């Protein structure tokens, strides 16, 4: 079980890391510059650095999960129900890997995490017909599964911090796209979910904003 989980985490984590480094090299991005450059665009990259820090935490925690030293096992757990948590984590890992792979196949060379310094084409086909941020959705599932597998007082805060940074980065990107694609992007927002596909159940649209009296349904996802 531990080796299977470790292999799944390795696939997802290394996949994101390799693709992101390739993107940085292609675009000439130097992430550490965001720590010294205070321009508006570079300040936004601070969030991306936080996501990268979350991946670094992931590597350390994964090593501890596989090795499982005595002091690690002795840390207080944030919640119980280990079997149920493990099962939920495996489901999240499979879903994360599927979304990540689908997003990568759709994006191709347009793969991008963060806001580029130069204009990029808006991708609205493939999985992006249903989800605006499938890569970030996959990462939310990814970090969530880590918290489920290792629910101690070190991993849970670190994973929650990384998940919060992802939601902030997605909001910044949506503001960027609304400015650069003022017609196409709001239309995309009106028909897609933010991190996960919208689900219709008993006439209720999950993942959609509440109706606005007199104006119907808004075009933004929560």
C-alpha positions, 0 to 999 in steps of 0.5 A, spaced: 500 500 500 505 504 501 509 503 495 503 504 491 501 510 494 508 513 494 508 511 486 502 515 485 505 521 489 511 521 485 507 520 478 503 526 480 509 530 483 514 529 478 509 530 472 508 537 475 515 539 477 518 537 470 512 540 466 513 547 470 521 547 469 520 546 462 515 551 461 520 556 465 525 554 460 521 556 454 518 562 457 525 565 460 521 565 467 526 566 473 521 564 479 526 566 485 526 573 482 519 574 485 522 575 491 526 581 489 522 584 484 516 588 486 512 589 480 505 587 479 506 581 475 512 579 479 508 579 486 503 575 483 508 569 482 509 569 490 503 565 490 506 560 485 512 560 489 508 558 495 505 552 491 512 550 489 514 550 497 508 545 497 511 541 492 517 541 496 513 539 503 510 534 499 517 530 497 519 531 505 512 528 507 512 522 502 519 520 504 517 520 512 510 516 509 514 511 506 520 510 511 515 511 517 520 513 523 517 512 530 517 519 532 513 520 525 508 515 528 507 518 534 505 525 532 498 527 534 493 526 528 488 531 526 482 526 525 481 518 526 478 513 521 485 511 518 481 506 513 476 510 511 481 516 510 486 511 506 480 509 501 478 516 500 485 518 499 486 513 493 480 515 490 483 522 490 489 520 487 486 516 481 482 522 480 488 527 480 492 523 476 486 523 471 485 530 471 492 532 470 493 527 464 487 530 461 489 537 462 496 536 459 494 532 453 489 538 452 494 544 453 500 541 450 506 546 449 501 551 452 502 548 459 502 554 463 502 554 471 501 562 473 501 568 469 505 569 463 509 575 461 507 575 454 500 573 451 498 566 451 492 563 447 486 561 451 484 554 451 477 552 451 477 545 448 478 538 451 477 538 458 477 545 459 470 545 456 468 543 462 473 545 467 477 552 467 482 550 472 483 542 471 491 542 473 489 546 479 483 541 481 488 536 480 493 539 485 487 540 490 485 533 490 493 531 490 494 535 496 488 533 500 489 526 499 496 527 502 492 530 508 488 524 508 494 519 508 498 523 513 493 527 518 498 529 523 499 536 525 505 537 521 502 535 514 495 538 515 497 545 516 502 545 510 497 542 505 492 547 507 497 552 506 498 549 499 491 548 497 489 556 499 495 558 495 492 554 489 485 558 490 488 565 490 493 563 484 486 561 480 483 567 482 488 572 480 489 568 473 481 569 472 482 576 473 487 576 468 483 573 463 477 577 464 481 583 462 485 580 456 479 576 454 473 580 456 468 576 452 470 569 451 472 568 458 466 570 461 462 566 457 467 560 459 466 562 466 458 561 465 458 554 462 464 551 466 466 549 473 472 552 476 476 546 479 471 541 477 466 539 472 459 542 474 454 536 477 447 536 476 443 533 481 435 533 482 435 540 478 441 543 482 447 545 479 453 544 484 459 548 483 455 554 480 453 560 483 447 562 487 441 565 482 441 572 482 433 574 483 431 578 476 438 576 473 438 569 472 444 565 474 451 569 474 457 567 469 462 566 475 463 560 479 465 560 486 
